């Protein structure tokens, strides 16, 4: 139970006026469309105008709960009834920028909801603070219609933090790149040299062919690993879109080396320079004996 001294101290504090610039805690007493009445624990009541609720246009006075305590910044001046003016959005803004600074320094991932598409990107609000995600930082692929992201949640990271200019820029692409790199690493770790895959020829270059495997990864079949015969260009035996079976011969620096030749039977191939002379066949028998050559000659 409170002592008499505690009661006197609370009573004295309640008579003290709140000062401009103070951050105070207050309980919402009542709410309408124009203002909210706030009990700050002082002798006087204070008022929260509708314009001071939040920088987020989606949040209004009606989103505040009666009986719930919030932080407020005491503004300069009073209303026509002499009540102190409060701002929830400015108090939230000060707290939010501090939390955003911690998130920026730690590189934390934030889940944000896209507000709307604007020129060059989209906007979002984080605890009432407006953030901007450039179109180039929204997705791994080109986004033709930015409005498709409105209302969607994305994971993002702060890449520009300038509270003095109220500038907050985020990137969702960074998170997506990291996730893709992690997926690629996991897939690479699951592949053992000697594994055999089916794949499709994506690109042909003078030095070899790139093949996309059925697990989504791509690897290179060097020209020397395409066939047992000597090739001047991979296009002699391959074309883009061909389905081929390949063997993994190595993985280094996240690059996969593949071989088509390793799955072919070398015995079926005999180099041109190792083939014997072509056999000549005629309908009649051919004899090369000396008697046969001289049989039609008469000696005198």
Buried (B, 14 or more C-beta within 10 A) or exposed (E): EEEEEEEEEEEEEEEEEBEEEBEBEBBBEEBEEEBBBBBBBBEBBBBBBBEBBBBBEEBEBEEBEEEEEBBBBBBEEEEEEEBBBBBBBBBBBEBBBEEBEEBBEEEEBBEBBBBEBEEEBBBBBBBBBBBBBBBEBBBEEEBEEBEEBEEEEBBBBBBBBEBEEEEBBBBBBBBBEEEEEEEEEEBBEEBEEEBEBEBBBEEBEEEBBBBBBEEEBBBBBBBEBBBBEEBEEBEEBBEEEEEBBBBBBEBEEEEBBBBBBBEBEEEEEEEEEEEEEEEEEEEEEEEEEEEEEEEEEEEE
